[in-house]
Amino acid sequence: MTGFPLLLDVTGRRVLVVGGGVVATRRAIALAAAGAQVRVVAPKVSEDLHGVDVDLELREFADSDLDGAWLAVAATDNPTVNS
């Protein structure tokens, strides 16, 4: 396993998920289920995200998307965007 697992109380927290693929979808659904206020920013998203209680913004990521976010999850296939 790579990375560092975290146990966070995200209830009512604003969380940004950047990306709309398989990993981003899984993260967004789990965060919403944990009570986070999730915003997903990606040019396109998986069909599985439609109907989930998340705010979808179908566009490219901008640095200003981080404003007000308590947590950000980068889950794209673009290393530049992820960093």
Steps between C-alpha positions, in 0.01 A plus 500: 500500500625847419376819659381572848154392619308761698187484712334841477163629615381670183143555618384836367846583363555635151704250301623547145554199276688574179440239233206302375635153432480176695717607795345847530151349484579251774646777720211742438234239578679394820549861613133583435394189692719617789311830510737730312378781276669377184578702190638311200686697233584322173436551130303174498389262773396139528130421466517360854533856636173615351230475764748503789469787747804692372542833323628430148693764306579373153810702415876509545644548849604851605716586801212706640298176538704441815360814666287399797574128469588322823644207307594447136533167323693495172395198297579571137728332250689830457803532733513878451140544615550256787796698635 
